[in-house]
Amino acid sequence: MAIPFITAEEAASHIENGFNVGLSGFTASGTPKVVTEAVAAKAERLHAEGKPFQINIFTGASTNDHVDGALSRAGALNLRTPYQSSAELRKHINTHEVHYFDLHLSELAQKFRYGTFGKLNVAIIEAAAVDDDGSIVLGTGLGNTPTWALLADKVIIELNEAIPAGIRGMHDVYLPADPPARREIPIYKVSDRIGDPILHVDPSKIVGIVRSNATDGVKPFSALDETTKKIGANVCDFLHGELRAGRLPKSFLPMQSGVGNVANAVLFGLEENEEIPQFEMYTEVIQDAVVELIERGKCKFASTCSLTFSDEKMHEVFENIDFFHDKIVIRPSEISNNPEIVRRLGLIAMNTALEADIFGNINSTHVVGTKMMNGIGGSGDFIRNAYLSIFSCPSVTKGGLISNIVPMVSHLDHSEHSVDAIITDQGIADLRGKDPVQRAEVVIENCAHPDYRELLWDYLKMGKGGQTPHTLSRAFAFHTAFLETGDMHNAQLG
């Protein structure tokens, strides 16, 4: 029996107040675009009639304005997890109008299968192609789609006609068994394929197919500036030093990179550094820079959960899909971010921080300790299990009013135990084998901006003993000064 084509409004009629809804994709890539807009419109209509309508949205990672933006503006979100990057949603999270809980990305699918969050009522899945037997070619991001398709009572397909047929075969759809039946995930090299290129869904659950023809809408990253160039160069210098010292094999190791302007700058730096050999990537997201790395032969193969390319770069990839077809594999997030595989492959993990403290702790999520920015994402999945764990950030932001190297992080996401190196535009702090005071000395000297070094030295000298010599009454002096005066230079340590 043929699966019917339906309108976005007809699809939205299957989503009711209080429902748990799982969305395909990872970042904006592979995320639905038209059904969620119709759900937002339904919410606005019901609210105007004085009727309640809010739903709980579970995704692979962040989404797009069609999801987090539209649903936030409509007041249609009750709960959201595991990651977001929407300015609109962020406002609602920080005023507690939306309940957001931050979660390591590798964990959500299995927690849902374990029953932690109740039943999944509806899954909305973007597809490049769908057959009447429920065989689906997915789009540009995989995320937690296999679990949503398995658990959902109803499945809605968004058939995106902007995605070329040539994407067929780039996916590796795999669901691990749950404990106590779980075996090892049999990936022993980056290019291993262990699953199915097609997602198979029970066709009786598919209520209809909604046509769409929308791009993912990913904007290009900002042009490299002097700060991001210096960070990229310092990361390359650190890795080159590890090669020279014999602490990295001459064949190198697979790379993982977070998302954003700093991460993109680091990847461009790797491309330009002739001392860094060809490498592979085993990561959750590949960005614009990776396209050039692959085209120029610097990156031999990329395993990812998502093609998070700008629309311009995505068009370039789609136009040359045959070239990229055997150089990229797209996996579910619980496989792309799986700690077992990260440890086995020996990844070099490179992620970004909002701030780092002088003892090596990292804040990835909260501005001045209170306001959620985006979330922890997959950084914890990788850095706690990597062969080499690197965090990078600019030494200062907001025109120098904020030091990103502080006495104590205002929110802790990654402790000193998981961080091998901190790298800023100022330099490199190799923290391995150092006690807390030794770490503080190298972080202050090598990573802090010159405008803040003396203040940080003063703080360290204030310590009255103990292995980690914090002075608790002044530990947040930098943050307090910023909240009171708008400038961390005014920190009072006396």
C-alpha positions, 0 to 999 in steps of 0.5 A, a space after each residue: 500500500 502506497 504511503 500517502 502524501 499529506 500537507 504539513 498541516 495534516 502532519 501537525 494534526 497528529 501532534 498533540 499537547 504534551 507529546 514527546 516528539 523526536 526529530 531527525 538530524 544533527 545541528 541544522 543538517 537533516 532536521 525537519 523544516 516544514 512540519 515543525 513550522 506547521 506545529 508552531 502555527 497550530 500552537 499559536 492558533 490554540 493559544 489564541 483560543 485559550 487552549 494549552 499546547 506545548 510539546 517536548 522535543 528530543 533531537 540529535 543536537 541543535 536544530 534550525 530556526 524552523 524548529 527551535 526558533 519557530 516553536 519558541 516564538 509560538 510558546 510551544 516548547 515545554 522541554 528541550 534536550 540535548 543541545 541547542 544553539 538558537 538565540 530565541 530558544 536561549 532566551 526562553 531557557 534562561 527565563 525558565 519558560 522552556 525546561 532544558 536539560 543538558 546532556 552528553 550527546 552520545 547518551 540520549 538515544 540509549 536513555 530513551 530506549 531504557 525508558 528514562 523519558 517515557 514513550 515517544 509519540 511521534 518522530 519527524 524524519 527528513 529523507 532524501 528518498 522513501 519507498 512504500 516498504 518504509 525504506 528511507 534514504 536519510 538526509 545530511 544529518 543522522 543524529 538519533 533517527 534510528 532510535 526515534 524510528 524504532 520507538 515512535 508510535 507514529 512517523 512523519 516523513 519530510 521528503 526533501 527534494 533539495 537533497 540529491 539521490 547521490 547521497 544514497 549509500 553515505 549513511 551507516 545506520 546502526 543500533 547497538 544492542 542494549 545491556 546486558 546483550 551489548 557487544 563491542 561496537 565493531 569499528 576498528 578503523 575510521 572507514 569501517 561500515 557496520 550498519 545499513 545505508 538505509 533506515 528501515 521503518 515499519 510502514 504501518 507507522 508512517 502516517 504520511 509524507 510531506 514534501 519540502 525543498 529547503 536547504 539546511 540554512 547553515 550560514 558560513 563561518 566568520 572570516 578568520 581573524 588574527 586571533 583565530 589564526 593564532 589559535 589555529 597556528 598554536 594548535 598545529 605547533 603543539 601537534 607538530 611538537 608531539 610528532 617530533 617528540 614521538 608522542 604521536 605516531 608518524 602516521 598520525 591519529 584520527 582527529 575530532 573537532 568541535 563546531 564553530 569559528 575557532 574549530 574551523 580556524 584550527 582545521 584551516 591551520 591543519 590544512 596549511 601546516 606541511 608538518 602535519 601529515 595526512 589524517 582521518 577524522 572521526 567526529 560528530 560534525 564536519 564543517 566547511 573547512 573539511 571539504 577543502 581538506 578532503 579536496 586537497 587530500 589532507 583529510 583522507 576520510 571523514 566519519 561524522 554524524 552530520 554534514 554541517 556545511 554552509 548552503 554554498 559549500 553544501 551545493 558544492 558537495 552536492 554538485 560533486 557528490 560522486 567525489 565525496 561519496 567514498 570519502 565520508 560516512 554519516 553515522 548515528 550520534 551514539 556511534 559517532 560519539 561513542 566513548 568505546 570507539 573514541 578510546 579504541 581509535 585513539 582520537 585527538 580531540 579538539 574542542 572549544 571553551 567559554 572559559 578555562 581556569 588556571 588549574 585546568 577546569 573548563 566551562 563550555 556552557 554557562 556565561 558568568 556561571 548562570 546563563 546557558 549559551 548552547 550546551 555541552 554537546 559532544 565535547 565530554 564524549 570525546 575529551 574524557 576518552 581521547 588519546 589527546 584532549 585539547 581545549 582552545 579559546 581566545 584569551 579575551 573577548 568583548 574587546 578585552 573586557 572579559 578574560 577567558 582565563 579566570 581564577 575559577 570557572 564559574 560553571 564546571 563542565 570538564 574537570 582538570 582530569 580530562 584536559 591535556 592542553 589549553 591553547 589560546 591565541 597567546 600560547 600553549 599550556 601543556 598540563 600533563 603530569 603537572 600538579 595544580 600549582 604547576 598547571 596554574 603557572 603554565 596557564 597564566 604564563 602561556 595562555 592568559 592575555 598580558 592585561 590579566 596576567 598580573 591579576 592572575 599571578 596575584 590570585 595564585 600568590 594569595 593561596 594559603 595552602 592546600 594542593 589547589 590554593 584557591 582563595 574562595 572569597 576571591 575566586 569569582 572576583 573576575 566575574 563579580 567585577 564584570 557583573 558590577 562594572 562590565 570589565 574584569 580588569 576591575 577585579 578586586 583581589 585585596 
